[in-house]
Structure formats: C-alpha cells, structure tokens
Amino acid sequence: MNLSIAGKQLVLTDPIKNYIEEAVDTLNKYNLDTISIRVIVSADSGKKGFNVEFVINLAKKETIVIRQKDKDLYAAIDLAIERAKKVFRRTHDKLTTQKGKAKDDEAENVVIDGTDEIVPMELELYKPLEIEEALQKLKDTSLQFYVFNDMDAKMRVIYKRTDGKFGLY
C-alpha cells in the first residue's frame, strides 16, 4: 500500500505525519486490497480550522473519498479515520458474508472435539409409498420404525409395537 501525505497552506511536522501513519495502519485489520491512500491536510484560512481529505484506492472497487473539517487538526484526522473504518468494515462485510461468498457444492467434514466425525449428506427423496409397501420394508429390516411419504404426500411413521403389532402415525 502506498501512503502519501501532503499539506496545503500548512507545514506538516513529523508528529502530524506519524499520527496520520499510525491512524492509517489501523485500516489494515480489514484485510482489504488497498492500493494507495493519499492524505491531504489543508488549513482553512477563513474559519481557522483544518480540512483533512482521504483518497483511498481499493482493488476492484471505486475510489473512496472522505473529507472532514474541524477546528482541531487531530480531531479532524480522527473523525476521518472513523469514517474510513466504517467504509472499510462495510466493504469487508459485503465480501465475507454468506451472500458475497461463492457457494461450495461439496459437503465439508465437521469435527467437534470429543465426538465422532459428522459428515453432512443430502437427503434422498423417495417416491410415495403405499402403507403396505412401507410395512413390508419395516418387516424386512430390524428397525423399530420407518418414516415415509404416503400417496397423499403426508409424512407417515410406521412402527413396531411391544405386543408384536404395528402402529401408524
């Protein structure tokens, strides 16, 4: 990142330059591809105040221009940096939220400490079954219950009762 600091109608001292550099360094935490930042500090001759202008060039984005006026130079710099942080935070959030990310079609393995590995899978959609077909599938397995969609597209559960008969929800 290129940083240039310029003063108009004002002599920039080393403490002012260092303060601006430290303030601009706080923008690095957003991990945006910043190409250059140009800071122009000028004295407002009529109102005895200061103008601070930040011109920020981000990769693949339009140029961001932030202008701030204040009677105190350091306060103007702080206010401009706060506005720049707000812009950077919004840009960062747009790039990192789910809406901005490319969707990954592959299922990821999730490992939780102290538990078994969980592998997400797509649910298989089955054709609707007659109750008799679902009963036969349940009898063919050692499962206690079987969930299926009936011919009316209702989700149903058929289960083995303790008396040897079968129940249906």
MIDOSE-1310 file (N, C-alpha, C; in nm, 2 decimals, decimal comma, always signed):
residues 169
mnls	+0,08/-0,12/+0,00/+0,00/+0,00/+0,00/+0,09/+0,12/+0,00; +0,06/+0,21/-0,09/+0,13/+0,34/-0,09/+0,05/+0,44/-0,01; +0,13/+0,51/+0,07/+0,07/+0,62/+0,15/+0,14/+0,75/+0,12; +0,07/+0,85/+0,08/+0,13/+0,98/+0,06/+0,05/+1,08/+0,14
iagk	+0,13/+1,17/+0,21/+0,07/+1,27/+0,29/+0,12/+1,41/+0,24; +0,02/+1,49/+0,21/+0,05/+1,63/+0,16/-0,01/+1,73/+0,24; +0,05/+1,85/+0,25/-0,01/+1,96/+0,32/-0,03/+2,08/+0,23; -0,14/+2,14/+0,23/-0,17/+2,26/+0,15/-0,19/+2,38/+0,25
qlvl	-0,11/+2,48/+0,23/-0,11/+2,60/+0,32/-0,08/+2,56/+0,46; +0,00/+2,46/+0,48/+0,03/+2,41/+0,61/+0,16/+2,33/+0,60; +0,24/+2,35/+0,70/+0,37/+2,27/+0,71/+0,34/+2,15/+0,79; +0,36/+2,03/+0,74/+0,34/+1,91/+0,81/+0,46/+1,88/+0,89
tdpi	+0,45/+1,87/+1,02/+0,56/+1,83/+1,11/+0,56/+1,68/+1,12; +0,67/+1,63/+1,17/+0,69/+1,48/+1,19/+0,58/+1,42/+1,28; +0,55/+1,49/+1,39/+0,44/+1,43/+1,48/+0,31/+1,41/+1,41; +0,28/+1,51/+1,32/+0,15/+1,50/+1,25/+0,16/+1,39/+1,15
knyi	+0,27/+1,38/+1,08/+0,28/+1,27/+0,98/+0,28/+1,13/+1,05; +0,35/+1,12/+1,16/+0,34/+0,99/+1,24/+0,20/+0,96/+1,29; +0,13/+1,06/+1,33/-0,01/+1,04/+1,38/-0,10/+0,99/+1,26; -0,08/+1,05/+1,15/-0,16/+1,00/+1,03/-0,12/+0,86/+0,99
eeav	+0,01/+0,83/+0,99/+0,06/+0,69/+0,95/+0,00/+0,59/+1,05; +0,00/+0,62/+1,18/-0,05/+0,52/+1,28/-0,20/+0,51/+1,26; -0,27/+0,61/+1,23/-0,41/+0,61/+1,21/-0,45/+0,52/+1,08; -0,37/+0,54/+0,98/-0,40/+0,47/+0,85/-0,36/+0,32/+0,87
dtln	-0,26/+0,29/+0,96/-0,23/+0,15/+0,99/-0,34/+0,07/+1,05; -0,43/+0,14/+1,12/-0,54/+0,07/+1,18/-0,64/+0,02/+1,08; -0,63/+0,07/+0,96/-0,72/+0,02/+0,85/-0,68/-0,12/+0,79; -0,56/-0,16/+0,82/-0,50/-0,29/+0,77/-0,58/-0,41/+0,83
kynl	-0,64/-0,39/+0,94/-0,71/-0,51/+1,01/-0,82/-0,56/+0,93; -0,87/-0,48/+0,83/-0,99/-0,53/+0,75/-0,95/-0,62/+0,63; -0,82/-0,63/+0,61/-0,76/-0,72/+0,50/-0,82/-0,69/+0,37; -0,84/-0,57/+0,33/-0,88/-0,53/+0,20/-0,76/-0,50/+0,12
dtis	-0,77/-0,52/-0,01/-0,66/-0,50/-0,10/-0,65/-0,35/-0,13; -0,58/-0,28/-0,04/-0,57/-0,13/-0,06/-0,45/-0,10/-0,15; -0,47/-0,03/-0,25/-0,36/+0,01/-0,35/-0,29/+0,13/-0,30; -0,36/+0,23/-0,27/-0,30/+0,36/-0,22/-0,39/+0,44/-0,14
irvi	-0,33/+0,52/-0,05/-0,41/+0,61/+0,03/-0,33/+0,75/+0,02; -0,41/+0,85/-0,02/-0,35/+0,99/-0,03/-0,42/+1,07/+0,07; -0,34/+1,13/+0,16/-0,40/+1,22/+0,27/-0,36/+1,36/+0,24; -0,45/+1,45/+0,23/-0,43/+1,59/+0,20/-0,48/+1,67/+0,32
vsad	-0,39/+1,74/+0,39/-0,42/+1,82/+0,50/-0,41/+1,97/+0,46; -0,51/+2,04/+0,49/-0,50/+2,19/+0,45/-0,56/+2,27/+0,56; -0,51/+2,39/+0,57/-0,56/+2,49/+0,66/-0,67/+2,57/+0,60; -0,79/+2,58/+0,67/-0,90/+2,66/+0,62/-0,88/+2,80/+0,67
sgkk	-0,84/+2,89/+0,57/-0,79/+3,02/+0,60/-0,90/+3,11/+0,66; -1,02/+3,10/+0,62/-1,13/+3,19/+0,67/-1,18/+3,15/+0,80; -1,19/+3,02/+0,83/-1,26/+2,98/+0,96/-1,16/+2,93/+1,06; -1,03/+2,94/+1,04/-0,93/+2,90/+1,13/-0,95/+2,75/+1,17
gfnv	-0,97/+2,67/+1,08/-0,99/+2,53/+1,10/-0,90/+2,45/+1,01; -0,92/+2,32/+1,00/-0,84/+2,23/+0,92/-0,93/+2,14/+0,84; -0,89/+2,11/+0,72/-0,96/+2,01/+0,63/-0,87/+1,89/+0,61; -0,92/+1,77/+0,62/-0,85/+1,65/+0,60/-0,92/+1,57/+0,49
efvi	-0,85/+1,53/+0,39/-0,91/+1,45/+0,28/-0,83/+1,32/+0,26; -0,91/+1,21/+0,27/-0,85/+1,08/+0,24/-0,90/+1,04/+0,10; -0,81/+1,00/+0,01/-0,85/+0,94/-0,11/-0,79/+0,80/-0,11; -0,88/+0,70/-0,11/-0,84/+0,56/-0,09/-0,88/+0,48/-0,21
nlak	-0,78/+0,42/-0,27/-0,79/+0,33/-0,39/-0,79/+0,19/-0,34; -0,90/+0,12/-0,36/-0,91/-0,03/-0,33/-0,91/-0,10/-0,46; -0,85/-0,22/-0,46/-0,85/-0,31/-0,58/-1,00/-0,35/-0,61; -1,03/-0,34/-0,74/-1,17/-0,39/-0,79/-1,28/-0,31/-0,73
keti	-1,26/-0,19/-0,68/-1,36/-0,10/-0,62/-1,34/+0,04/-0,67; -1,44/+0,12/-0,66/-1,42/+0,26/-0,69/-1,34/+0,34/-0,59; -1,29/+0,45/-0,62/-1,21/+0,53/-0,53/-1,30/+0,59/-0,42; -1,25/+0,58/-0,30/-1,33/+0,63/-0,18/-1,27/+0,76/-0,14
virq	-1,35/+0,87/-0,13/-1,30/+1,00/-0,09/-1,37/+1,04/+0,04; -1,30/+1,07/+0,14/-1,35/+1,11/+0,27/-1,30/+1,25/+0,30; -1,38/+1,35/+0,32/-1,34/+1,48/+0,36/-1,40/+1,51/+0,50; -1,31/+1,57/+0,58/-1,35/+1,61/+0,72/-1,30/+1,74/+0,76
kdkd	-1,38/+1,83/+0,82/-1,34/+1,96/+0,87/-1,35/+1,96/+1,02; -1,26/+2,03/+1,08/-1,27/+2,05/+1,23/-1,17/+2,16/+1,27; -1,20/+2,22/+1,38/-1,11/+2,33/+1,43/-0,97/+2,27/+1,48; -0,98/+2,15/+1,53/-0,86/+2,08/+1,57/-0,81/+1,98/+1,47
lyaa	-0,68/+1,99/+1,43/-0,63/+1,90/+1,33/-0,64/+1,76/+1,36; -0,60/+1,72/+1,49/-0,60/+1,58/+1,53/-0,75/+1,53/+1,54; -0,84/+1,61/+1,58/-0,98/+1,57/+1,58/-1,03/+1,54/+1,44; -0,99/+1,63/+1,34/-1,03/+1,61/+1,20/-0,98/+1,48/+1,15
idla	-0,85/+1,45/+1,18/-0,79/+1,32/+1,14/-0,87/+1,20/+1,20; -0,89/+1,21/+1,33/-0,97/+1,10/+1,40/-1,11/+1,08/+1,34; -1,18/+1,19/+1,31/-1,31/+1,17/+1,25/-1,30/+1,11/+1,11; -1,21/+1,15/+1,04/-1,19/+1,10/+0,90/-1,15/+0,95/+0,91
iera	-1,07/+0,91/+1,00/-1,03/+0,77/+1,02/-1,15/+0,69/+1,06; -1,23/+0,74/+1,15/-1,36/+0,67/+1,19/-1,45/+0,65/+1,07; -1,46/+0,75/+0,99/-1,55/+0,73/+0,87/-1,49/+0,63/+0,77; -1,35/+0,63/+0,76/-1,29/+0,53/+0,67/-1,30/+0,39/+0,73
kkvf	-1,30/+0,37/+0,86/-1,32/+0,24/+0,92/-1,46/+0,19/+0,89; -1,55/+0,28/+0,90/-1,69/+0,24/+0,87/-1,71/+0,19/+0,73; -1,64/+0,26/+0,63/-1,65/+0,22/+0,49/-1,58/+0,09/+0,48; -1,46/+0,07/+0,54/-1,38/-0,05/+0,52/-1,46/-0,17/+0,59
rrth	-1,52/-0,14/+0,70/-1,60/-0,25/+0,77/-1,71/-0,30/+0,68; -1,79/-0,20/+0,62/-1,90/-0,24/+0,53/-1,85/-0,31/+0,41; -1,74/-0,27/+0,35/-1,69/-0,34/+0,23/-1,64/-0,48/+0,27; -1,57/-0,49/+0,39/-1,52/-0,62/+0,43/-1,64/-0,71/+0,46
dklt	-1,75/-0,66/+0,52/-1,87/-0,74/+0,55/-1,93/-0,79/+0,42; -1,94/-0,70/+0,32/-2,00/-0,74/+0,19/-1,92/-0,86/+0,13; -1,79/-0,85/+0,14/-1,71/-0,96/+0,08/-1,71/-1,09/+0,16; -1,73/-1,08/+0,29/-1,72/-1,20/+0,37/-1,85/-1,27/+0,41
tqkg	-1,96/-1,20/+0,40/-2,09/-1,26/+0,44/-2,13/-1,37/+0,34; -2,22/-1,45/+0,38/-2,26/-1,57/+0,30/-2,32/-1,52/+0,17; -2,38/-1,41/+0,16/-2,43/-1,36/+0,04/-2,32/-1,33/-0,06; -2,21/-1,28/-0,01/-2,10/-1,24/-0,10/-2,01/-1,36/-0,14
kakd	-2,01/-1,47/-0,06/-1,92/-1,58/-0,09/-1,98/-1,67/-0,20; -1,89/-1,74/-0,27/-1,92/-1,84/-0,37/-1,97/-1,96/-0,29; -2,08/-2,02/-0,34/-2,13/-2,14/-0,27/-2,04/-2,26/-0,30; -2,01/-2,34/-0,20/-1,93/-2,46/-0,22/-2,03/-2,58/-0,23
deae	-2,03/-2,65/-0,34/-2,12/-2,76/-0,36/-2,08/-2,89/-0,28; -1,95/-2,90/-0,24/-1,91/-3,02/-0,17/-1,94/-3,01/-0,02; -1,98/-3,12/+0,04/-2,00/-3,12/+0,18/-1,87/-3,12/+0,25; -1,87/-3,04/+0,36/-1,74/-3,04/+0,44/-1,76/-3,13/+0,56
nvvi	-1,64/-3,18/+0,60/-1,64/-3,26/+0,72/-1,63/-3,17/+0,84; -1,71/-3,20/+0,94/-1,71/-3,12/+1,06/-1,66/-3,20/+1,18; -1,56/-3,16/+1,25/-1,51/-3,24/+1,36/-1,52/-3,16/+1,48; -1,59/-3,21/+1,58/-1,61/-3,15/+1,71/-1,53/-3,22/+1,81
dgtd	-1,46/-3,15/+1,89/-1,37/-3,22/+1,99/-1,45/-3,31/+2,08; -1,40/-3,43/+2,10/-1,46/-3,52/+2,19/-1,58/-3,60/+2,13; -1,61/-3,58/+2,00/-1,72/-3,65/+1,94/-1,67/-3,72/+1,81; -1,76/-3,80/+1,76/-1,73/-3,86/+1,63/-1,74/-3,76/+1,52
eivp	-1,69/-3,80/+1,40/-1,69/-3,72/+1,29/-1,83/-3,71/+1,23; -1,87/-3,59/+1,19/-2,01/-3,57/+1,13/-1,99/-3,54/+0,99; -2,05/-3,61/+0,90/-2,04/-3,59/+0,76/-2,18/-3,55/+0,71; -2,20/-3,43/+0,67/-2,34/-3,39/+0,61/-2,36/-3,46/+0,48
mele	-2,49/-3,50/+0,46/-2,53/-3,57/+0,34/-2,66/-3,51/+0,29; -2,68/-3,52/+0,16/-2,80/-3,48/+0,10/-2,91/-3,59/+0,13; -3,03/-3,54/+0,16/-3,14/-3,64/+0,19/-3,18/-3,70/+0,05; -3,21/-3,82/+0,06/-3,26/-3,89/-0,06/-3,41/-3,87/-0,06
lykp	-3,46/-3,83/-0,17/-3,61/-3,82/-0,19/-3,66/-3,95/-0,25; -3,76/-4,00/-0,18/-3,82/-4,13/-0,22/-3,95/-4,10/-0,28; -3,99/-4,19/-0,37/-4,13/-4,18/-0,42/-4,23/-4,22/-0,31; -4,35/-4,17/-0,32/-4,45/-4,20/-0,22/-4,48/-4,35/-0,22
leie	-4,50/-4,40/-0,10/-4,52/-4,55/-0,08/-4,66/-4,57/-0,03; -4,71/-4,69/-0,07/-4,84/-4,74/-0,01/-4,80/-4,78/+0,13; -4,90/-4,79/+0,22/-4,88/-4,83/+0,36/-4,83/-4,97/+0,36; -4,88/-5,06/+0,27/-4,84/-5,20/+0,27/-4,70/-5,21/+0,23
ealq	-4,65/-5,13/+0,14/-4,51/-5,13/+0,10/-4,42/-5,09/+0,21; -4,46/-4,99/+0,28/-4,38/-4,94/+0,40/-4,38/-5,05/+0,51; -4,49/-5,12/+0,53/-4,50/-5,22/+0,63/-4,40/-5,34/+0,59; -4,40/-5,37/+0,46/-4,31/-5,48/+0,41/-4,16/-5,44/+0,43
klkd	-4,13/-5,31/+0,41/-3,99/-5,26/+0,43/-3,95/-5,27/+0,57; -4,04/-5,23/+0,66/-4,01/-5,24/+0,80/-4,00/-5,38/+0,85; -4,08/-5,48/+0,80/-4,06/-5,62/+0,84/-3,93/-5,68/+0,79; -3,88/-5,63/+0,67/-3,76/-5,68/+0,61/-3,63/-5,64/+0,69
tslq	-3,65/-5,53/+0,77/-3,53/-5,48/+0,85/-3,55/-5,51/+1,00; -3,44/-5,47/+1,07/-3,45/-5,49/+1,22/-3,48/-5,35/+1,28; -3,52/-5,25/+1,20/-3,55/-5,12/+1,25/-3,68/-5,12/+1,34; -3,69/-5,03/+1,43/-3,81/-5,01/+1,51/-3,92/-4,93/+1,45
fyvf	-3,88/-4,84/+1,36/-3,98/-4,76/+1,29/-3,93/-4,72/+1,15; -4,02/-4,68/+1,06/-3,99/-4,64/+0,93/-4,07/-4,52/+0,89; -4,00/-4,41/+0,84/-4,06/-4,29/+0,80/-4,07/-4,29/+0,65; -4,19/-4,25/+0,60/-4,21/-4,25/+0,46/-4,32/-4,14/+0,42
ndmd	-4,33/-4,11/+0,30/-4,44/-4,03/+0,24/-4,54/-4,12/+0,18; -4,67/-4,10/+0,22/-4,77/-4,19/+0,16/-4,82/-4,13/+0,03; -4,92/-4,19/-0,03/-4,97/-4,15/-0,16/-5,03/-4,01/-0,16; -5,08/-3,96/-0,04/-5,13/-3,83/-0,03/-5,03/-3,72/+0,01
akmr	-4,90/-3,76/-0,01/-4,79/-3,67/+0,02/-4,78/-3,63/+0,17; -4,83/-3,71/+0,26/-4,82/-3,69/+0,40/-4,70/-3,77/+0,45; -4,63/-3,71/+0,55/-4,52/-3,78/+0,61/-4,58/-3,88/+0,71; -4,55/-4,00/+0,71/-4,61/-4,10/+0,80/-4,50/-4,18/+0,87
viyk	-4,53/-4,24/+0,98/-4,44/-4,32/+1,05/-4,51/-4,45/+1,09; -4,44/-4,56/+1,05/-4,50/-4,69/+1,08/-4,40/-4,76/+1,18; -4,44/-4,82/+1,29/-4,35/-4,86/+1,39/-4,40/-5,00/+1,45; -4,30/-5,07/+1,51/-4,33/-5,20/+1,58/-4,37/-5,17/+1,72
rtdg	-4,48/-5,23/+1,76/-4,53/-5,21/+1,90/-4,47/-5,33/+1,98; -4,48/-5,32/+2,11/-4,42/-5,42/+2,20/-4,51/-5,55/+2,20; -4,63/-5,54/+2,16/-4,72/-5,66/+2,16/-4,71/-5,73/+2,02; -4,61/-5,69/+1,93/-4,59/-5,76/+1,81/-4,67/-5,70/+1,69
kfgl	-4,76/-5,61/+1,72/-4,84/-5,55/+1,61/-4,77/-5,42/+1,56; -4,83/-5,36/+1,46/-4,76/-5,24/+1,41/-4,86/-5,12/+1,43; -4,79/-5,01/+1,45/-4,87/-4,88/+1,46/-4,84/-4,79/+1,35; -4,93/-4,69/+1,32/-4,91/-4,60/+1,21/-4,95/-4,46/+1,26
y	-4,86/-4,36/+1,24/-4,89/-4,22/+1,26/-4,92/-4,16/+1,13
